[in-house]
Amino acid sequence: MGTPMKTTVEISDALLEAAKRHAAERGTTLRAILEEGLRSVVESAREEAFTLREASVGGQGLHPDVEEGGWARLAELVYEGRGG
């Protein structure tokens, strides 16, 4: 996990006292409580995957002009009449 690093953070007195009580009630250290909380936040941020919203439209699939042409044909149609 690496070498522990000392750092200074400012948190409210009430939150610090609550965290100390929480640690004492569980027989653990304030450091362990803080690390657990930070891990939880970091891991939940990683788990929040992007989900593309449903944006389908009705229709019958690809237009016959592009169905067999692939990306090159699609690009031709997009720029058709535009000097491309």
TORMI-79808 format. One line per field, with one value per atom (N, C-alpha, C): residue in one letter; atom name; x, y, z. Coordinates in Angstrom, 2 decimals, padded with zeros to 5 digits, always signed. Last residue first. Example, Ala and Ser with C-alpha at 12.3 -4.5 7.8 and 13.67 -1.06 7.14 Angstrom:
<pts>
residu: (S, S, S, A, A, A)
atome: (N, CA, C, N, CA, C)
x: (+012.85, +013.67, +012.90, +013.19, +012.30, +013.20)
y: (-002.25, -001.06, +000.03, -005.69, -004.50, -003.30)
z: (+007.08, +007.14, +007.87, +007.80, +007.80, +007.80)
</pts>
This chain:
<pts>
residu: (G, G, G, G, G, G, R, R, R, G, G, G, E, E, E, Y, Y, Y, V, V, V, L, L, L, E, E, E, A, A, A, L, L, L, R, R, R, A, A, A, W, W, W, G, G, G, G, G, G, E, E, E, E, E, E, V, V, V, D, D, D, P, P, P, H, H, H, L, L, L, G, G, G, Q, Q, Q, G, G, G, G, G, G, V, V, V, S, S, S, A, A, A, E, E, E, R, R, R, L, L, L, T, T, T, F, F, F, A, A, A, E, E, E, E, E, E, R, R, R, A, A, A, S, S, S, E, E, E, V, V, V, V, V, V, S, S, S, R, R, R, L, L, L, G, G, G, E, E, E, E, E, E, L, L, L, I, I, I, A, A, A, R, R, R, L, L, L, T, T, T, T, T, T, G, G, G, R, R, R, E, E, E, A, A, A, A, A, A, H, H, H, R, R, R, K, K, K, A, A, A, A, A, A, E, E, E, L, L, L, L, L, L, A, A, A, D, D, D, S, S, S, I, I, I, E, E, E, V, V, V, T, T, T, T, T, T, K, K, K, M, M, M, P, P, P, T, T, T, G, G, G, M, M, M)
atome: (N, CA, C, N, CA, C, N, CA, C, N, CA, C, N, CA, C, N, CA, C, N, CA, C, N, CA, C, N, CA, C, N, CA, C, N, CA, C, N, CA, C, N, CA, C, N, CA, C, N, CA, C, N, CA, C, N, CA, C, N, CA, C, N, CA, C, N, CA, C, N, CA, C, N, CA, C, N, CA, C, N, CA, C, N, CA, C, N, CA, C, N, CA, C, N, CA, C, N, CA, C, N, CA, C, N, CA, C, N, CA, C, N, CA, C, N, CA, C, N, CA, C, N, CA, C, N, CA, C, N, CA, C, N, CA, C, N, CA, C, N, CA, C, N, CA, C, N, CA, C, N, CA, C, N, CA, C, N, CA, C, N, CA, C, N, CA, C, N, CA, C, N, CA, C, N, CA, C, N, CA, C, N, CA, C, N, CA, C, N, CA, C, N, CA, C, N, CA, C, N, CA, C, N, CA, C, N, CA, C, N, CA, C, N, CA, C, N, CA, C, N, CA, C, N, CA, C, N, CA, C, N, CA, C, N, CA, C, N, CA, C, N, CA, C, N, CA, C, N, CA, C, N, CA, C, N, CA, C, N, CA, C, N, CA, C, N, CA, C, N, CA, C, N, CA, C, N, CA, C, N, CA, C, N, CA, C, N, CA, C, N, CA, C)
x: (-016.43, -015.57, -015.26, -018.23, -016.84, -015.89, -020.75, -020.14, -018.64, -021.83, -022.31, -021.72, -021.25, -021.74, -022.31, -020.53, -019.89, -020.35, -022.14, -022.16, -021.63, -021.42, -022.78, -022.86, -018.76, -019.07, -020.44, -019.17, -018.45, -018.72, -020.46, -021.16, -020.50, -018.39, -019.62, -020.39, -016.64, -016.21, -017.43, -018.04, -017.76, -017.35, -020.20, -019.29, -019.07, -021.99, -020.80, -019.83, -024.39, -023.27, -021.96, -026.01, -026.03, -024.82, -026.28, -025.13, -025.02, -028.52, -027.32, -026.09, -030.59, -029.88, -028.60, -030.28, -030.76, -029.97, -030.60, -029.81, -030.49, -033.86, -032.43, -031.75, -036.39, -036.21, -034.73, -037.62, -037.11, -036.92, -037.36, -038.03, -037.44, -034.33, -035.48, -036.12, -032.67, -033.05, -034.25, -031.49, -031.81, -032.18, -030.88, -031.55, -031.97, -027.70, -029.16, -029.71, -024.98, -025.53, -027.05, -023.46, -024.48, -025.09, -020.36, -021.22, -022.21, -020.09, -019.83, -020.82, -018.96, -020.01, -019.72, -016.73, -017.82, -018.93, -015.12, -014.69, -015.83, -016.53, -016.36, -015.94, -016.26, -017.59, -017.51, -013.52, -014.04, -015.40, -013.43, -012.65, -013.19, -015.11, -015.41, -014.70, -013.76, -015.15, -015.51, -011.31, -011.38, -012.79, -012.15, -011.55, -011.60, -013.08, -013.96, -013.43, -010.73, -011.91, -012.87, -009.12, -008.73, -009.92, -010.57, -010.37, -010.00, -010.37, -011.69, -011.56, -007.61, -008.31, -009.68, -007.17, -006.53, -007.27, -008.48, -009.00, -008.43, -008.65, -008.01, -008.71, -010.97, -010.01, -009.45, -013.25, -011.93, -010.89, -015.64, -015.30, -013.92, -015.67, -016.75, -016.42, -013.48, -013.40, -014.46, -014.51, -013.32, -013.25, -016.62, -016.88, -015.72, -015.20, -016.15, -016.42, -013.79, -013.06, -013.96, -015.94, -015.05, -014.26, -016.94, -017.79, -016.95, -014.74, -015.19, -016.05, -014.72, -013.56, -013.97, -017.18, -016.92, -015.75, -016.78, -017.87, -017.63, -014.67, -014.49, -015.55, -014.18, -014.87, -014.63, -010.86, -012.24, -012.88, -008.08, -008.94, -010.34, -005.16, -006.45, -007.22, -001.92, -002.76, -004.05, -000.11, -000.70, -001.55, +002.27, +001.60, +001.07, +001.93, +002.35, +001.58, +003.15, +002.20, +002.78, +004.14, +004.57, +003.55, +002.11, +002.96, +003.30, +000.81, +000.00, +000.85)
y: (+018.65, +017.67, +016.56, +020.52, +020.73, +019.72, +019.74, +020.70, +020.90, +017.66, +019.01, +020.08, +015.41, +015.57, +016.98, +014.78, +015.94, +016.20, +012.53, +013.65, +014.92, +010.77, +011.32, +012.55, +010.19, +010.78, +011.45, +008.96, +010.23, +010.93, +006.61, +007.54, +008.92, +005.41, +005.84, +006.84, +004.91, +005.73, +006.26, +003.16, +004.53, +005.44, +001.22, +001.42, +002.90, +000.50, +001.30, +001.50, -000.77, -001.59, -000.81, +001.32, -000.02, -000.85, +003.72, +003.54, +002.13, +003.55, +004.21, +003.98, +002.42, +001.57, +002.19, +003.41, +003.74, +002.89, +001.15, +002.01, +002.22, +000.86, +000.57, +001.55, +001.97, +000.64, +000.30, +003.68, +003.58, +002.13, +005.81, +004.79, +004.74, +006.19, +006.75, +005.63, +006.22, +005.57, +006.27, +006.98, +008.02, +007.43, +006.48, +005.88, +007.00, +007.69, +007.66, +007.05, +005.88, +006.67, +006.56, +006.07, +005.34, +006.27, +005.76, +006.57, +005.67, +004.42, +004.35, +005.23, +004.64, +005.38, +005.45, +003.52, +002.62, +003.32, +005.60, +004.74, +003.90, +006.57, +007.45, +006.64, +004.50, +004.76, +005.68, +004.71, +003.53, +003.78, +007.19, +006.98, +005.80, +006.71, +007.79, +007.55, +004.57, +004.43, +005.48, +005.70, +004.58, +004.44, +007.60, +008.04, +006.94, +005.86, +006.84, +007.30, +004.48, +003.75, +004.69, +006.58, +005.83, +005.07, +007.33, +008.28, +007.56, +004.95, +005.47, +006.43, +004.78, +003.72, +004.19, +007.14, +006.97, +005.92, +006.53, +007.61, +007.48, +002.94, +004.25, +005.27, +000.87, +001.12, +002.52, +000.13, -000.36, -000.20, +001.25, +000.08, -000.48, +003.44, +002.46, +001.15, +004.86, +004.28, +003.19, +005.69, +004.82, +004.11, +007.32, +006.17, +005.18, +009.27, +008.43, +007.14, +010.39, +009.80, +008.86, +011.34, +010.32, +009.62, +013.30, +012.17, +011.02, +015.04, +014.37, +013.16, +015.85, +015.17, +014.41, +017.13, +015.95, +015.16, +019.27, +018.32, +017.02, +020.69, +020.06, +018.98, +020.10, +020.74, +019.97, +019.90, +019.44, +020.07, +020.19, +020.92, +020.36, +018.17, +018.54, +019.32, +017.26, +018.04, +018.39, +014.15, +015.33, +016.04, +011.62, +012.50, +013.71, +008.54, +009.93, +010.75, +005.18, +006.17, +007.58, +003.72, +004.27, +005.28, +001.12, +002.29, +002.72, -001.20, +000.00, +001.26)
z: (-049.55, -048.87, -049.75, -050.37, -050.75, -050.13, -049.83, -048.92, -049.21, -051.23, -051.54, -050.64, -048.65, -050.00, -050.20, -046.10, -046.70, -048.14, -045.60, -044.67, -045.35, -047.66, -047.61, -046.70, -046.95, -048.26, -048.22, -044.47, -044.54, -045.87, -045.35, -044.46, -044.50, -046.77, -047.48, -046.64, -044.62, -045.76, -046.51, -042.94, -042.51, -043.68, -045.15, -044.02, -043.75, -047.20, -047.50, -046.37, -046.81, -047.28, -047.41, -045.77, -045.19, -045.58, -047.00, -046.11, -045.55, -048.64, -049.16, -048.28, -047.04, -048.01, -048.56, -043.65, -045.00, -045.98, -040.89, -041.77, -043.11, -039.33, -039.46, -040.40, -039.38, -039.94, -040.13, -036.43, -037.80, -038.20, -033.56, -034.37, -035.76, -031.74, -032.45, -033.26, -028.57, -029.82, -030.43, -026.27, -027.23, -028.59, -022.96, -024.11, -025.05, -021.82, -021.77, -023.05, -020.70, -021.79, -021.76, -017.69, -018.42, -019.46, -016.11, -016.96, -017.68, -012.82, -014.25, -015.01, -009.94, -010.62, -012.11, -008.83, -009.21, -009.98, -008.08, -009.18, -009.72, -005.90, -007.06, -008.27, -004.13, -004.68, -005.88, -003.53, -004.23, -004.83, -002.18, -003.40, -004.20, +000.04, -000.91, -002.24, +001.29, +000.87, -000.18, +001.91, +000.96, +000.40, +003.82, +002.56, +001.51, +005.87, +005.23, +003.89, +006.51, +006.04, +005.30, +007.42, +006.22, +005.64, +009.72, +008.63, +007.33, +011.23, +010.86, +009.67, +011.59, +010.87, +010.39, +013.11, +011.80, +010.97, +015.45, +014.61, +013.20, +015.94, +016.02, +015.13, +017.82, +016.75, +016.89, +019.26, +019.66, +018.57, +018.76, +017.96, +018.29, +020.41, +020.54, +019.81, +019.36, +020.71, +020.90, +016.87, +016.95, +018.30, +017.73, +016.86, +016.94, +019.08, +019.80, +019.02, +016.91, +018.04, +018.84, +015.40, +014.84, +015.94, +017.12, +016.73, +016.19, +017.20, +018.41, +018.10, +014.49, +015.08, +016.34, +014.30, +013.49, +014.06, +016.09, +016.32, +015.54, +014.94, +016.25, +016.48, +011.41, +012.53, +013.82, +010.11, +010.18, +011.41, +008.18, +009.10, +008.99, +008.14, +007.59, +008.64, +007.29, +008.19, +007.47, +007.16, +006.54, +007.58, +006.57, +007.51, +006.75, +004.96, +004.86, +005.88, +004.76, +005.29, +005.22, +001.72, +002.99, +003.49, +000.25, +000.25, +001.66, +000.00, +000.00, +000.00)
</pts>
